[in-house]
Amino acid sequence: MRQEYNDLFYYSEKHTSIPDELLQDLERKTHLRTLAPQMSTGRLQGRLLSLLSKLAQPMHVLEIGTFTGYGALCLAEGLALGGKVHTIESNAEALVLAREAIKSSPLSQQIEIHQGDALQLLPDWDLCWDLVYLDGAKRQYLDYYELVIDQVKPGGMLLADNVLWSGKVLQGRQTEESIILDAFNKRVLEDQRVENVLLPLRDGLMICRKI
């Protein structure tokens, strides 16, 4: 069953629009220069982020968890004229590669990197978000959600990556992180402020629309 899923995943990748050369190069560098390249958004999910952004044409995008910048670059592809992606990352080493990639992109002026802890930075910001992408510390997902959900505009989107945690959200397979993610998934489902769908894409992608 696992092999069949992998085969279908790679089939899906091969039948999905090809990202530009900058993103392909960034994916290669992420595998060569980081210890956890699987943390990168990757081609299939990256194209989904790009497509959702193009459909929404957001003015203000928040990403929590830059890593090497792949997701931020994908989200920036759909920005409205004058729009900006604000991306937050606490890991200085990951930001070296992210800054290189973003500087090389024609979208560089539309992406602003903030180094630090999102839970400390965000309370001082006065912005409303058209699109939010959570991909930071999994143990903080509930905190991130409660901090930003009221800042998302009606009709706006909140996305959260890795919410299935390699299937460990299921009973009998749980870890400390997956228990927190399970609680996050339940919180979203019960929250009357949003409607949501949880996709089993890669490691699980939660998509919420603010009502």
Helices and strands as residue ranges (DSSP letters): H 2-14, H 21-33, G 37-39, H 43-56, E 60-64, H 70-76, E 84-89, H 92-103, G 108-110, E 111-115, H 118-121, G 122-124, E 129-134, G 138-140, H 141-148, G 149-151, E 152-161, G 165-167, H 176-190, E 194-199, E 205-210
